[in-house]
Amino acid sequence: MLFTGHAELNIDAKGRLAIPAKYRSQWDVEKDGPGWYCVPWPDGSLRVYTEQTFQRLADRDETSLTPDPDVAELEANFFGSAERVEMDSAGRITLPKLHVRLTGLPSEVVVVGARNRMEIRDRESWLRDEQARFNQLPALVTRVESRKRSTP
């Protein structure tokens, strides 16, 4: 599932957030799975993946009964903070309270399509920095493409 664009929404008093209709209309339970995975990120956002995308990405790296200490710590921290959530009949997911607290998200948010995931971000910051993000796009593309060329 490809997530593009963005939508301005509100987290309600019960911690629920509606999945934007443009994403819900693409969602296929058979292909994408019945649930979603929510992961808090230190930049103040929540990353939300379809169940199948999250599982596919998690399965890409080799696992071991005796992983490197850094790998073991990363897996414990990352997967230990990830939570599976389900969409209700009104198309909402309940965001884990810990995730909202860790990221400091306010009730007014923007849901941003980020290729294979949605990102939930502070609306005020997103809108305030819109022009700067747009202006920095060429330099960001150059940096990312340069890293791709230098990676064997």
C-alpha positions as CSV (number, residue, x, y, z in Angstrom):
1,M,0.0,0.0,0.0
2,L,1.4,3.4,-1.0
3,F,0.7,6.3,1.4
4,T,0.9,9.7,-0.2
5,G,-0.4,13.2,0.7
6,H,-1.5,14.3,4.1
7,A,-4.6,15.1,6.1
8,E,-5.3,17.3,9.1
9,L,-7.1,15.5,11.8
10,N,-7.8,15.5,15.6
11,I,-7.1,12.8,18.2
12,D,-10.3,12.6,20.3
13,A,-10.5,12.6,24.1
14,K,-10.4,8.7,24.1
15,G,-7.1,8.7,22.1
16,R,-8.8,7.7,18.8
17,L,-7.7,8.9,15.4
18,A,-9.6,8.3,12.2
19,I,-7.6,6.7,9.4
20,P,-8.0,9.2,6.5
21,A,-10.6,8.0,4.0
22,K,-8.0,8.2,1.1
23,Y,-6.0,5.5,2.9
24,R,-8.9,3.4,4.2
25,S,-10.2,3.2,0.6
26,Q,-7.0,1.5,-0.5
27,W,-6.7,-0.8,2.5
28,D,-7.4,-4.4,1.7
29,V,-7.7,-6.7,4.7
30,E,-6.7,-9.8,2.6
31,K,-3.6,-8.1,1.3
32,D,-2.7,-5.6,4.1
33,G,-3.8,-7.6,7.1
34,P,-6.6,-6.8,9.6
35,G,-4.5,-4.6,11.9
36,W,-1.9,-1.8,12.1
37,Y,1.3,-1.4,13.9
38,C,2.1,1.9,15.7
39,V,5.7,2.8,16.6
40,P,6.7,6.0,18.5
41,W,9.6,7.8,17.0
42,P,12.0,10.2,18.8
43,D,11.3,13.0,16.3
44,G,7.9,13.4,18.0
45,S,5.9,11.3,15.4
46,L,4.1,8.0,15.4
47,R,4.8,5.7,12.5
48,V,1.8,3.5,11.5
49,Y,2.2,0.5,9.2
50,T,-0.3,-2.0,7.9
51,E,0.1,-5.3,9.6
52,Q,1.5,-7.1,6.5
53,T,4.0,-4.3,5.7
54,F,5.3,-4.3,9.3
55,Q,5.7,-8.0,9.3
56,R,7.4,-8.1,5.9
57,L,9.9,-5.4,7.0
58,A,10.5,-7.1,10.3
59,D,11.3,-10.4,8.5
60,R,13.8,-8.8,6.1
61,D,16.8,-9.0,8.5
62,E,18.2,-12.3,9.6
63,T,17.5,-13.3,13.2
64,S,19.7,-15.3,15.5
65,L,19.4,-16.9,18.9
66,T,22.5,-15.0,19.9
67,P,22.3,-11.6,18.2
68,D,25.0,-9.0,18.4
69,P,24.4,-6.9,21.6
70,D,23.5,-3.7,19.6
71,V,21.1,-5.7,17.5
72,A,19.6,-7.3,20.6
73,E,19.1,-3.9,22.2
74,L,17.7,-2.3,19.0
75,E,15.2,-5.2,18.6
76,A,14.1,-5.0,22.3
77,N,13.7,-1.2,22.2
78,F,12.0,-1.0,18.7
79,F,9.8,-4.1,18.9
80,G,9.2,-3.5,22.6
81,S,7.6,-0.1,21.9
82,A,5.7,-1.2,18.8
83,E,2.0,-1.9,19.4
84,R,-0.6,-3.6,17.2
85,V,-3.8,-1.7,17.0
86,E,-7.1,-2.4,15.2
87,M,-9.4,-0.2,13.3
88,D,-13.0,0.1,14.7
89,S,-16.2,0.2,12.6
90,A,-15.9,4.0,12.3
91,G,-12.4,3.7,10.7
92,R,-10.5,4.8,13.8
93,I,-7.5,3.4,15.7
94,T,-6.9,4.0,19.3
95,L,-3.4,5.4,19.8
96,P,-1.4,3.8,22.7
97,K,-1.3,6.3,25.5
98,L,2.4,5.7,26.1
99,H,3.1,6.5,22.4
100,V,1.2,9.8,22.7
101,R,3.0,10.7,25.9
102,L,6.5,9.7,24.6
103,T,6.1,11.8,21.4
104,G,4.3,14.7,23.0
105,L,1.7,14.8,20.3
106,P,-1.1,17.3,20.8
107,S,-4.7,16.6,19.8
108,E,-4.4,18.5,16.5
109,V,-2.3,16.4,14.2
110,V,-1.5,15.8,10.6
111,V,-1.3,12.3,9.1
112,V,1.4,12.2,6.5
113,G,1.7,9.6,3.8
114,A,5.4,8.4,3.8
115,R,5.5,5.7,1.2
116,N,5.0,2.4,3.1
117,R,3.6,4.0,6.3
118,M,1.6,6.9,7.7
119,E,3.3,9.3,10.1
120,I,1.3,11.2,12.7
121,R,2.8,14.5,13.5
122,D,2.1,17.8,15.3
123,R,-0.1,19.8,12.9
124,E,1.2,23.2,14.0
125,S,4.8,22.2,13.5
126,W,4.1,20.5,10.1
127,L,2.3,23.6,8.7
128,R,4.8,26.0,10.1
129,D,7.7,24.2,8.5
130,E,6.0,23.5,5.2
131,Q,7.9,26.0,3.1
132,A,11.3,25.0,4.6
133,R,10.7,21.3,3.9
134,F,9.8,22.1,0.3
135,N,12.8,24.3,-0.2
136,Q,15.1,21.6,1.3
137,L,13.8,18.8,-0.9
138,P,16.4,19.1,-3.7
139,A,19.3,18.9,-1.1
140,L,17.7,16.0,0.6
141,V,17.3,14.1,-2.6
142,T,21.0,14.7,-3.4
143,R,22.1,13.4,0.0
144,V,19.9,10.3,-0.2
145,E,21.0,9.5,-3.8
146,S,24.6,10.0,-2.9
147,R,24.3,7.5,-0.1
148,K,22.7,5.0,-2.4
149,R,25.6,5.3,-4.9
150,S,28.2,4.8,-2.2
151,T,26.6,1.7,-0.6
152,P,27.9,-1.5,-2.1
